[in-house]
């Protein structure tokens, strides 16, 4: 449901950008005093480092495309269990920048194709699932809505002039509640048993005899899901350096 809503919002954003750009160019096509131009640059942000390109369609509006990418691996101990954690930040954004005062200040709205995710794997560990401990392997994945709307405020130097400029932006990515799924295997009576739990919290185990494990998995998913529900918004802060042609 969230994915359908986000996709609809992205369509609305795209159509709005197209409409505004067309209207601005029609209304101001004869105004040669305006400063149109293109910018390209790089930034560092809480969505990861990336590059961007922007085109001024008028003194008031600009269209901006962004690409962010970052990966990081680390080992983390939680409740005595060693986890291998893999973080991936990957997103592609399309923004409409509104320079309301015809200067460097801007209000930005748009959406990101959102491929951010992180995974955690524990091998040959005493896994604490629900109220019980199991010996086995766990591989968990947390990801987000595939399309996420964005709203932010920013400022950049040298608007309307060619050359280098610096910028800063702060905003919010509406990526929805994180979605948790997991697969793994536990060993019982010397026999390995595979299990999985889907994003909607439904667990599957290799045997009906392990109903206790199934109940523990679903209870743990509900508990973690309640915690993840509070993370529907992601703060974005960015510093940039660009060149205006």
Residue pairs with C-beta under 8 A, 6 or more apart in sequence:
2 145
2 176
2 177
3 145
3 146
3 147
6 111
6 145
6 146
6 147
6 148
6 149
6 174
6 176
7 147
9 111
9 147
9 149
10 94
10 111
10 147
10 149
13 94
13 96
13 109
13 110
13 111
13 149
14 94
16 96
17 63
17 94
17 96
17 110
20 57
20 61
20 96
21 57
21 61
21 63
24 57
24 58
24 60
24 61
25 57
25 58
28 34
28 58
28 59
34 58
34 59
35 56
35 59
35 160
35 161
36 55
36 56
36 57
36 58
37 55
37 56
37 160
37 162
37 244
37 245
38 53
38 54
38 55
38 56
38 244
38 245
39 53
39 54
39 55
39 56
39 165
39 242
39 243
39 244
39 245
40 51
40 52
40 53
40 54
40 242
40 243
40 245
41 51
41 52
41 167
41 240
41 241
41 242
41 243
42 49
42 50
42 51
42 52
42 240
42 241
42 242
43 49
43 50
43 51
43 52
43 66
43 167
43 238
43 239
43 240
43 241
44 238
44 239
44 240
45 68
45 169
45 236
45 237
45 238
45 239
46 234
46 235
46 236
46 237
46 238
47 68
47 70
47 89
47 91
47 112
47 116
47 173
47 236
47 238
48 68
48 69
48 70
48 89
48 90
48 91
49 68
49 69
49 70
50 66
50 67
50 68
50 69
51 66
51 67
52 64
52 65
52 66
52 67
52 240
52 242
53 64
53 65
54 62
54 63
54 64
54 65
54 97
54 242
55 62
55 63
55 64
56 62
57 63
59 99
59 102
59 160
60 98
60 99
60 100
60 102
61 96
61 97
61 98
61 99
62 96
62 97
62 99
62 106
63 94
63 95
63 96
63 97
64 93
64 94
64 95
64 96
64 97
64 108
64 110
65 92
65 93
65 94
65 95
66 91
66 92
66 93
66 94
66 95
66 112
67 91
67 92
67 93
68 89
68 90
68 91
68 92
68 93
69 89
69 90
70 87
70 88
70 89
70 90
71 86
71 87
71 88
71 89
72 86
72 87
73 84
73 85
73 86
73 87
74 85
74 87
75 82
75 83
75 84
75 85
76 82
76 83
76 85
76 120
77 83
79 128
80 126
81 122
81 125
81 126
81 127
81 128
82 122
82 125
83 120
83 121
83 122
84 120
84 121
84 122
84 123
85 118
85 119
85 120
86 118
86 119
86 120
86 121
87 118
88 115
88 116
88 117
88 118
89 116
90 115
90 116
91 112
91 113
91 114
91 115
91 116
91 148
92 112
92 113
93 110
93 111
93 112
93 113
93 150
94 110
94 111
95 108
95 109
95 110
95 150
96 108
96 109
96 110
97 106
97 107
97 108
97 154
98 106
98 107
98 108
98 109
99 105
99 106
99 159
100 106
100 107
103 159
104 155
104 156
104 157
104 158
104 159
104 167
105 153
105 154
105 155
106 153
106 154
106 155
106 156
107 152
107 153
108 150
108 151
108 152
108 153
108 154
108 169
108 171
109 149
109 150
109 151
109 152
110 149
110 150
111 147
111 148
111 149
111 150
112 147
112 148
112 150
112 173
113 146
113 147
114 144
114 145
114 146
114 147
114 148
114 173
114 175
115 146
116 143
116 144
116 175
117 141
117 142
117 143
117 144
118 141
118 142
119 139
119 140
119 141
119 142
120 138
120 139
120 140
121 137
121 138
121 139
121 140
122 137
122 138
123 137
124 135
124 136
124 137
125 135
125 136
125 137
125 138
126 133
126 134
126 135
127 133
127 134
127 135
127 136
127 138
127 184
127 186
129 213
129 216
129 217
129 220
130 215
130 216
130 217
130 219
130 220
131 216
131 219
132 212
132 213
132 216
134 186
134 187
134 188
134 213
135 186
135 187
136 184
136 185
136 186
136 187
136 192
137 184
137 185
138 182
138 183
138 184
139 182
139 183
139 184
140 180
140 181
140 182
141 180
141 181
141 182
142 178
142 179
142 180
142 228
143 178
143 179
144 175
144 176
144 178
144 179
145 175
145 176
148 173
148 174
148 175
148 176
148 234
149 173
149 174
150 171
150 172
150 173
150 174
150 236
151 171
151 172
151 174
152 169
152 170
152 171
152 172
152 236
153 169
153 170
153 171
154 167
154 168
154 169
154 170
154 171
154 238
155 167
155 168
155 169
156 165
156 166
156 167
156 168
156 240
156 242
157 165
157 166
157 167
158 164
158 165
158 244
159 165
161 244
162 244
162 245
163 243
163 244
164 241
164 242
164 243
164 244
165 241
165 242
165 243
165 244
166 239
166 240
166 241
166 242
167 238
167 239
167 240
167 241
167 242
168 237
168 238
168 239
168 240
169 236
169 237
169 238
169 240
170 235
170 236
170 237
170 238
171 235
171 236
172 233
172 234
172 235
172 236
173 233
173 234
173 235
173 236
174 232
174 233
175 232
175 233
175 234
176 232
177 225
177 228
177 229
177 231
177 232
178 228
178 231
179 199
180 199
180 221
180 224
180 225
180 228
181 196
181 197
181 198
181 199
182 196
182 197
182 217
183 194
183 195
183 196
183 197
184 194
184 195
184 196
185 192
185 193
185 194
185 195
186 192
186 193
186 195
186 210
186 213
187 193
188 210
193 205
193 206
193 207
193 210
193 213
194 205
194 206
195 203
195 204
195 205
195 206
195 210
195 213
195 214
195 217
196 203
196 204
197 203
197 204
197 217
197 218
197 221
198 204
201 218
201 221
201 222
201 225
202 218
203 213
203 214
203 217
203 218
203 221
204 214
205 211
205 213
205 214
205 217
